[in-house]
């Protein structure tokens, strides 16, 4: 994991962003990350940290989110690659914070590509990315990607509800506190 962006659908939205500064991890980045991800580092003050610190910051952020939820409520974690979810879980476990297992138990992974209404979500995310060209945060910056995932999730749910004869989205009401995670 080189960076992580999270957007919680709270009012106001609670965002999280961190980027790894460990020289060994950065130098091990693949060609795609060197071309698309690393050039976007340094755009958010205070985001740079060690991998260990990233994990601790992530656990602190998720702990804050879970404290806003009702007892038993889960948080949908939306991602676009199963690898992203694996990296998030690994960062949480590697942080070795005692509260980590309790927090992980409150998270429900949702792969964007498996959602009903996925096509509408893809279009909405593409429109968002197009609107971000030339701005400080663009596609492949983890926070920009997380914002696009939130837009895609809402559009997919709306399209699915419309397709189901104007029924409500299929997610339980407990998911009104929605967290999207994009990690690279």
Backbone bond lengths (Angstrom), bond angles and torsions (degrees), N, CA, C in turn:
res aa  C-N    CA-C-N  psi(-1)  N-CA   C-N-CA  omega(-1)  CA-C   N-CA-C  phi
1 X - - - 1.448 - - 1.522 108.16 -
2 X 1.322 114.26 129.73 1.460 119.94 176.82 1.523 111.99 -105.15
3 X 1.320 116.65 -35.16 1.461 120.33 179.26 1.513 109.01 -154.04
4 X 1.323 114.83 161.11 1.455 120.43 178.22 1.525 108.73 -145.52
5 X 1.314 115.14 136.69 1.451 121.97 174.75 1.512 108.84 -125.76
6 X 1.310 116.43 138.31 1.459 121.62 179.38 1.524 107.95 -135.93
7 X 1.317 115.36 138.75 1.458 121.54 173.79 1.520 107.13 -128.29
8 X 1.313 116.96 121.82 1.463 121.26 176.65 1.518 108.10 -97.95
9 X 1.302 116.04 135.10 1.467 121.42 -179.66 1.517 109.88 -81.42
10 X 1.296 115.07 57.98 1.463 122.08 174.13 1.525 106.56 -103.14
11 X 1.296 117.00 170.48 1.463 120.73 175.61 1.509 109.09 -115.33
12 X 1.299 120.46 113.57 1.465 126.46 -7.11 1.528 110.23 -72.48
13 X 1.337 117.27 161.93 1.463 119.55 179.27 1.532 111.49 -60.03
14 X 1.310 116.04 133.14 1.469 121.03 175.76 1.525 107.22 -95.69
15 X 1.314 116.04 117.05 1.465 120.67 -178.08 1.520 110.10 -107.67
16 X 1.321 114.17 152.14 1.455 122.34 177.57 1.517 107.37 -136.80
17 X 1.319 115.65 136.23 1.458 119.65 174.95 1.517 108.43 -149.57
18 X 1.319 115.91 135.25 1.461 121.89 175.13 1.521 108.02 -147.28
19 X 1.313 115.10 149.12 1.470 120.47 177.18 1.524 108.37 -133.28
20 X 1.309 114.84 141.05 1.458 122.10 -175.94 1.521 110.28 -77.19
21 X 1.326 114.72 133.84 1.458 119.93 179.11 1.527 112.77 -108.70
22 X 1.324 118.17 -0.44 1.457 121.53 -179.51 1.530 109.48 -61.45
23 X 1.314 117.02 119.87 1.465 121.41 -176.41 1.529 111.68 -56.97
24 X 1.313 117.64 -40.17 1.461 121.11 -178.29 1.531 111.18 -64.13
25 X 1.331 117.45 -42.47 1.468 120.84 179.04 1.527 110.46 -68.28
26 X 1.313 117.32 -42.66 1.461 120.81 -178.64 1.523 110.26 -65.21
27 X 1.326 117.49 -42.46 1.470 119.81 -179.13 1.520 112.27 -69.74
28 X 1.333 117.50 -20.56 1.468 121.06 178.44 1.523 112.57 -85.56
29 X 1.321 117.64 0.04 1.469 121.57 -178.02 1.525 110.14 -61.73
30 X 1.319 114.84 144.24 1.460 121.06 177.99 1.522 111.36 -75.01
31 X 1.317 115.63 175.17 1.465 122.17 -177.04 1.536 111.56 -58.42
32 X 1.333 117.72 -44.88 1.457 120.27 -179.77 1.523 111.32 -59.87
33 X 1.329 116.31 -47.22 1.461 120.35 -178.96 1.530 110.79 -63.58
34 X 1.329 117.09 -38.87 1.468 119.85 179.08 1.527 111.22 -64.80
35 X 1.329 116.64 -34.34 1.468 120.44 -177.29 1.528 113.52 -85.95
36 X 1.333 117.79 -38.42 1.466 120.73 -170.87 1.526 114.62 -108.35
37 X 1.318 117.88 -31.57 1.464 121.01 -172.94 1.530 112.03 -97.92
38 X 1.315 117.10 -55.44 1.467 120.30 -174.45 1.527 114.12 -58.95
39 X 1.343 120.22 -36.01 1.460 118.74 177.54 1.540 113.52 -61.84
40 X 1.332 117.14 -16.36 1.467 120.69 -179.58 1.534 112.81 -93.29
41 X 1.328 116.44 -2.19 1.462 119.86 178.04 1.524 109.68 -68.40
42 X 1.325 115.43 153.23 1.451 121.61 175.92 1.519 114.21 86.85
43 X 1.326 117.70 4.87 1.468 120.55 -178.91 1.522 112.92 -88.12
44 X 1.321 117.30 -12.72 1.465 121.77 179.34 1.527 108.44 -119.31
45 X 1.319 117.79 111.66 1.467 120.66 -179.67 1.528 111.18 -56.18
46 X 1.320 115.63 137.20 1.459 121.32 176.71 1.513 115.04 78.84
47 X 1.324 118.47 3.86 1.460 120.86 -176.95 1.524 112.74 -80.33
48 X 1.320 117.84 -29.27 1.461 121.28 -177.07 1.525 110.51 -68.38
49 X 1.330 115.30 134.01 1.457 120.92 179.00 1.523 109.24 -163.68
50 X 1.304 116.40 168.40 1.459 119.67 175.20 1.527 109.07 -71.68
51 X 1.309 116.00 164.17 1.464 120.14 177.69 1.532 109.98 -60.43
52 X 1.322 116.59 -41.80 1.471 119.82 179.45 1.530 110.56 -61.08
53 X 1.328 116.75 -42.51 1.463 120.50 179.30 1.522 110.92 -67.06
54 X 1.335 116.92 -37.45 1.463 120.38 176.87 1.523 109.65 -56.71
55 X 1.318 116.89 -46.26 1.462 120.68 178.95 1.515 112.33 -60.61
56 X 1.324 117.14 -43.24 1.474 120.40 179.47 1.533 110.69 -66.23
57 X 1.323 116.63 -42.29 1.471 119.98 177.95 1.526 110.47 -62.94
58 X 1.317 116.55 -40.65 1.464 121.16 179.22 1.521 110.82 -62.26
59 X 1.318 116.81 -46.28 1.472 120.44 179.10 1.529 110.11 -62.75
60 X 1.322 118.04 -41.09 1.465 120.58 177.81 1.530 111.05 -61.15
61 X 1.322 116.20 -44.13 1.469 121.03 179.50 1.531 110.73 -62.86
62 X 1.326 116.54 -48.20 1.469 120.02 -179.60 1.520 111.31 -64.84
63 X 1.309 116.76 -34.38 1.461 120.55 176.59 1.532 109.97 -62.99
64 X 1.316 116.06 -42.10 1.468 120.74 177.30 1.530 110.28 -61.04
65 X 1.336 116.51 -44.06 1.469 120.13 179.10 1.523 111.73 -62.70
66 X 1.325 116.60 -45.78 1.462 118.73 -178.51 1.524 110.93 -65.11
67 X 1.330 117.58 -29.48 1.471 119.21 178.45 1.535 111.51 -69.19
68 X 1.331 117.62 -20.33 1.464 121.58 177.63 1.528 112.48 -83.67
69 X 1.318 116.01 -13.17 1.466 120.88 -176.62 1.529 110.96 -90.89
70 X 1.316 114.08 154.19 1.456 119.93 174.62 1.525 109.22 -68.75
71 X 1.308 115.86 157.63 1.469 120.25 178.57 1.528 109.52 -57.52
72 X 1.310 116.78 131.47 1.454 122.09 179.77 1.518 114.42 84.70
73 X 1.313 117.45 -10.77 1.465 120.84 -179.94 1.528 109.18 -71.43
74 X 1.322 115.48 141.99 1.457 120.41 178.70 1.519 110.02 -107.86
75 X 1.317 115.14 161.86 1.456 121.96 178.42 1.520 107.59 -114.99
76 X 1.324 116.13 122.54 1.461 120.67 176.37 1.518 108.38 -76.72
77 X 1.297 115.59 125.87 1.456 121.56 177.78 1.524 106.84 -107.38
78 X 1.316 115.97 107.67 1.457 121.47 -174.94 1.523 108.97 -96.69
79 X 1.314 116.00 132.96 1.459 121.75 -179.07 1.516 107.83 -143.10
80 X 1.328 116.32 168.46 1.457 119.66 -179.35 1.519 112.95 -110.88
81 X 1.315 117.09 0.24 1.457 121.03 178.49 1.519 108.13 -148.67
82 X 1.326 115.91 134.66 1.456 118.96 177.38 1.527 110.73 -58.83
83 X 1.319 116.04 -28.59 1.472 120.53 177.82 1.531 110.09 -62.06
84 X 1.336 117.94 -38.04 1.461 120.81 178.17 1.528 110.59 -59.61
85 X 1.329 116.25 -45.08 1.458 120.13 179.96 1.522 110.52 -62.47
86 X 1.326 116.97 -41.94 1.465 121.27 178.26 1.527 110.81 -60.92
87 X 1.333 116.72 -43.15 1.468 120.51 179.63 1.526 111.56 -65.20
88 X 1.326 116.88 -38.57 1.462 120.44 177.99 1.523 109.94 -63.98
89 X 1.326 116.66 -47.60 1.460 120.15 179.18 1.529 110.98 -59.62
90 X 1.316 116.53 -43.38 1.463 120.72 -179.28 1.529 110.69 -62.57
91 X 1.329 117.21 -42.69 1.468 120.10 179.39 1.526 110.83 -62.39
92 X 1.326 116.73 -38.70 1.461 120.67 178.99 1.525 110.21 -65.85
93 X 1.328 116.74 -47.43 1.463 121.00 -179.67 1.528 110.34 -64.48
94 X 1.337 117.06 -44.49 1.462 120.86 -178.89 1.522 112.47 -63.80
95 X 1.323 117.82 -23.16 1.462 120.83 178.54 1.527 111.14 -66.08
96 X 1.328 116.61 -22.78 1.467 122.81 177.45 1.529 112.44 53.34
97 X 1.309 116.09 41.12 1.466 121.58 176.69 1.533 106.99 -92.84
98 X 1.331 118.20 130.00 1.466 120.08 -176.95 1.535 114.79 -52.78
99 X 1.317 119.05 -31.97 1.464 121.61 -177.69 1.533 112.71 -77.84
100 X 1.315 118.09 -8.18 1.468 121.23 -174.08 1.527 114.48 -53.68
101 X 1.340 120.59 -49.83 1.468 119.33 -179.13 1.534 112.97 -59.42
102 X 1.319 117.18 -38.24 1.464 121.16 178.90 1.524 110.40 -64.43
103 X 1.312 116.86 -39.73 1.462 121.32 -179.95 1.521 110.73 -69.74
104 X 1.326 117.62 -45.98 1.464 121.77 -179.70 1.522 110.50 -59.54
105 X 1.323 117.31 -34.76 1.468 120.86 179.67 1.525 112.09 -64.22
106 X 1.322 117.94 -19.89 1.468 121.85 -179.18 1.526 112.63 -92.02
107 X 1.336 117.57 -2.37 1.456 121.96 -176.83 1.526 111.04 -99.44
108 X 1.316 116.07 138.15 1.469 121.32 176.44 1.526 107.76 -122.97
109 X 1.343 117.10 112.82 1.463 119.78 -179.58 1.524 112.40 -71.06
110 X 1.334 115.79 138.80 1.468 122.73 177.54 1.526 107.34 -134.15
111 X 1.328 116.21 112.96 1.458 119.81 175.41 1.523 108.10 -81.58
112 X 1.319 116.19 120.23 1.460 122.61 -177.59 1.533 112.19 -51.63
113 X 1.312 116.96 -35.58 1.462 120.82 -176.06 1.523 113.34 -72.72
114 X 1.326 117.45 -13.41 1.462 121.67 179.02 1.520 113.16 -100.42
115 X 1.326 117.22 5.26 1.464 120.98 -176.23 1.522 111.65 -84.09
116 X 1.342 117.37 140.82 1.458 118.67 168.56 1.536 108.02 -62.05
117 X 1.309 117.39 141.13 1.457 120.14 -178.97 1.516 112.97 83.63
118 X 1.333 116.27 12.35 1.460 122.22 -176.83 1.535 112.80 -52.52
119 X 1.333 117.72 -40.75 1.477 120.44 -177.35 1.520 111.12 -60.24
120 X 1.312 117.38 -42.87 1.467 120.53 178.75 1.522 110.59 -65.03
121 X 1.307 116.50 -37.62 1.460 120.45 176.98 1.519 112.17 -63.64
122 X 1.308 115.94 -39.89 1.464 121.01 179.29 1.521 110.88 -63.00
123 X 1.318 116.52 -42.85 1.468 121.11 179.00 1.530 110.03 -63.88
124 X 1.326 117.15 -44.56 1.468 121.11 -179.48 1.529 110.99 -62.94
125 X 1.325 116.90 -41.95 1.465 120.23 178.77 1.525 110.80 -65.48
126 X 1.322 116.76 -41.50 1.474 120.18 178.64 1.525 110.91 -61.67
127 X 1.325 116.60 -40.72 1.476 120.25 176.98 1.531 110.72 -62.66
128 X 1.327 116.36 -41.34 1.460 119.80 178.43 1.530 110.65 -62.93
129 X 1.331 116.42 -47.35 1.465 119.27 179.91 1.531 111.01 -59.74
130 X 1.321 117.04 -40.03 1.469 120.65 178.54 1.525 110.29 -61.84
131 X 1.322 116.59 -38.03 1.470 120.06 -179.81 1.530 111.97 -70.73
132 X 1.316 117.43 -17.96 1.461 121.57 -177.21 1.529 113.71 -93.94
133 X 1.327 117.19 -6.91 1.466 119.20 179.80 1.519 109.37 -59.26
134 X 1.314 115.19 132.34 1.452 120.47 179.20 1.515 114.36 84.67
135 X 1.330 118.24 -1.22 1.465 121.01 177.53 1.531 108.91 -94.75
136 X 1.302 115.95 173.34 1.468 120.48 -177.43 1.525 112.61 -61.12
137 X 1.327 117.21 -39.20 1.462 120.84 -179.86 1.516 109.03 -113.70
138 X 1.317 116.48 118.19 1.460 119.76 -179.79 1.525 109.97 -126.70
139 X 1.312 115.28 -178.87 1.465 121.80 -176.41 1.524 110.92 -48.13
140 X 1.308 114.96 139.83 1.463 126.53 -178.79 1.527 112.83 81.12
141 X 1.331 117.76 -0.38 1.458 119.82 163.81 1.521 103.56 -85.07
142 X 1.308 118.18 125.93 1.467 121.33 -171.29 1.524 113.32 -55.64
143 X 1.313 118.59 -35.09 1.467 119.53 179.92 1.530 110.89 -72.22
144 X 1.309 117.23 -39.91 1.472 120.78 175.75 1.533 109.62 -62.68
145 X 1.327 116.65 -42.88 1.462 120.66 178.84 1.530 110.99 -62.96
146 X 1.329 117.50 -38.84 1.471 120.91 178.51 1.522 111.01 -65.45
147 X 1.319 116.30 -39.83 1.470 119.46 176.71 1.527 110.54 -63.45
148 X 1.318 116.72 -40.56 1.473 120.49 178.04 1.531 110.64 -65.10
149 X 1.321 117.31 -38.30 1.467 120.19 177.80 1.521 111.08 -62.88
150 X 1.318 116.89 -38.87 1.464 119.63 178.25 1.525 110.33 -62.91
151 X 1.311 116.39 -44.33 1.472 121.42 177.80 1.523 110.33 -62.84
152 X 1.327 116.86 -43.56 1.467 121.29 179.62 1.525 110.90 -63.05
153 X 1.320 117.16 -42.60 1.464 121.57 -179.18 1.531 110.53 -61.13
154 X 1.323 115.86 -46.67 1.466 119.43 179.98 1.519 111.43 -63.94
155 X 1.328 117.51 -42.53 1.463 120.97 179.65 1.526 111.15 -65.79
156 X 1.321 117.18 -40.41 1.471 120.55 178.85 1.518 110.69 -64.21
157 X 1.332 117.17 -43.76 1.468 120.22 178.16 1.522 111.24 -63.57
158 X 1.324 117.25 -41.28 1.468 120.77 179.46 1.526 110.22 -64.41
159 X 1.318 117.22 -43.43 1.471 120.60 179.37 1.521 110.95 -65.18
160 X 1.311 116.64 -40.65 1.466 120.35 178.90 1.524 110.56 -64.78
161 X 1.318 116.68 -41.87 1.466 120.41 178.58 1.524 110.68 -63.04
162 X 1.329 117.19 -40.71 1.468 120.95 179.11 1.529 110.47 -66.30
163 X 1.321 116.44 -38.90 1.465 120.20 179.27 1.524 111.90 -68.77
164 X 1.313 117.04 -26.26 1.466 121.71 -178.36 1.528 110.37 -93.99
165 X 1.328 116.22 40.86 1.463 122.26 177.81 1.524 112.67 56.50
166 X 1.297 114.71 45.25 1.464 122.42 177.39 1.511 113.15 64.43
167 X 1.316 116.43 29.19 1.464 120.37 175.11 1.517 109.47 -76.87
168 X 1.309 115.77 163.97 1.460 120.72 177.26 1.529 109.23 -70.11
169 X 1.348 118.35 156.94 1.456 120.97 175.14 1.518 110.37 -55.62
170 X 1.329 116.56 152.95 1.456 121.09 -172.99 1.510 113.66 -76.09
171 X 1.322 119.85 -15.02 1.451 120.17 179.62 1.520 109.99 -70.84
172 X 1.325 117.45 143.77 1.458 120.19 178.75 1.527 110.71 -65.17
173 X 1.329 118.21 154.80 1.462 121.88 -178.83 1.532 112.95 -55.34
174 X 1.318 117.65 -25.50 1.459 120.04 -179.07 1.519 111.84 -60.46
175 X 1.325 117.19 -16.85 1.455 119.64 -177.76 1.522 111.98 -90.35
176 X 1.316 117.15 19.60 1.451 118.28 177.08 1.526 110.88 -69.00
177 X 1.297 117.66 -17.94 1.451 121.29 171.29 1.520 105.84 -98.48
178 X 1.283 114.73 97.09 1.460 121.75 -169.73 1.511 110.40 -105.77
179 X 1.282 116.27 131.85 1.456 121.75 176.18 1.514 108.45 -117.93
180 X 1.319 115.99 127.86 1.454 120.18 173.33 1.520 107.72 -107.01
181 X 1.297 115.80 137.69 1.458 119.40 179.21 1.512 109.02 -125.28
182 X 1.294 114.64 131.66 1.454 122.15 172.01 1.505 106.68 -126.84
183 X 1.299 117.20 120.31 1.463 120.10 -178.50 1.519 109.09 -125.51
184 X 1.287 116.13 140.81 1.461 119.64 179.98 1.497 111.62 -131.29
